[in-house]
Amino acid sequence: MSYIHLAEPGPPGSPTLVMLHGTGGDEREFLAFGQSLASGVGFLSLRGKEPERGANRWFRRHAEGVFDVPNLIERADELGEYVQQALPDTPRIAVGFSNGANIAAAVLLQQPAAFDAALLLAPMVPYEPTALPDGTLPDLGGKPILMVCGEHDPIVPRSNAQHLATLLATAGADLQIHWHAGGHSPDQTALFVAKAWLARQKQALARPDAI
């Protein structure tokens, strides 16, 4: 089990941002994006394994917004196991955009221990909990999650994003949602919110005993 990736260790005791690109992105582009959001942390930027007409993706889909759920569940389990094995001794913060945010949400529903916090940019519901083997939501135990969503997103309807927020909050996440006035990509105000949130998580998740 491996991924094409780029890794940059952070200072001792600091969290690692697990960077999950959107459709058509790659590990280099999204590493650079992560570096624009946070400093004093580690980075693990991965490339999705399900190419679609030459574009990197994390899981297959049948059409826009219509996911291949068995494939998504399989890929999310693989990703959750990988990050725990690759980063056993550091707090892990998922940072996903669009398709990357969707698989991060799926990992949270399937393997909550894989991430200690998550920044989800333009996410949508990956599947209903009934798609899971036991048909129930996990216990996210107060895990900090920030969703950044566009009021005029042409891909993710507001009702869909709000439904995901409800699922994560019902599962026990410390869920915050920031609505910006733009579309699918976050605007500058939303990025400022994301940076401030990541700075707080860096402080909250740092392990002084590892320094």
ABEGO torsion letter per residue (X at the ends): XBBBBBBBBBBBGBBBBBBBBBBGBBAAAAAAAAAAABBGBBBBBBBBABBBGGBBBABBBABBGBBBAAAAAAAAAAAAAAAAAABAABBBBBBBBEAAAAAAAAAAAABAAABABBBBBGBBBABBAAABAAGBBBBAGGBBBBBBBBAABAABBAAAAAAAAAAAAAAGBBBBBBBBABBABBBAAAAAAAAAAAAAAAAAABBAAAX
